[in-house]
Amino acid sequence: METLILVDDNDNQTGTASREECHKGKGRRHRAFSAFIFDSRGRMLLQFRSSKKLGGSRWDSAAISHVRVGETYEIAAERSMKHEIGISTPVKKIGAFTYTEPYEGFSENEYCAVLVGKFDGEVKPNKDEIDKIRYVKWEEVKQELKANPAMFTKWFRDSIPILEKFINESGFLK
């Protein structure tokens, strides 16, 4: 059983609950993250998620998951990156947001940290989690989002303003 960390809208821990409890009905607010990985050419690694109840059959960031009891955001991202795309690279938290997304009696209800890192090397997608991957230039990602937002997960779309502010202010892609 996967035990997740319940939080309020400011990321203050309020308890714990099973993954199933966190997603039933309207859901219970819990910690999650979306890790964006760029290569040295400024391209973002995207994954097309396998069919899942929540967020399936859409494009998403390089690694996405929940923070389990005893983990930091960074440790959870390390676990997820190894599992989903077979890599290890440092990431840092650049912001966060809250959101909900209902789906057939279930719901995401998350405090979602936005993490960013760089990686140049071989990516090994876990075929049980990911149908395909691709690298896309930042400007192209923004164009695709504008043209067809439904092809991306809700949390990906909600992460973009935070990511864009970080990129613009930090020179991360230069």
Secondary structure, 3 states (H helix, E strand, C coil): CCEEEEECCCCCEEEEEEHHHHHECCCCCEEEEEEEEECCCCEEEEEEECCCCCCCCCEECCEEEECECCCCHHHHHHHHHHHHHCCCCCCEEEEEEEEEEEECCEEEEEEEEEEEEECCCCCCCCCCCEEEEEEEEHHHHHHHHHHCHHHECHHHHHHHHHHHHHHHHHCCCC
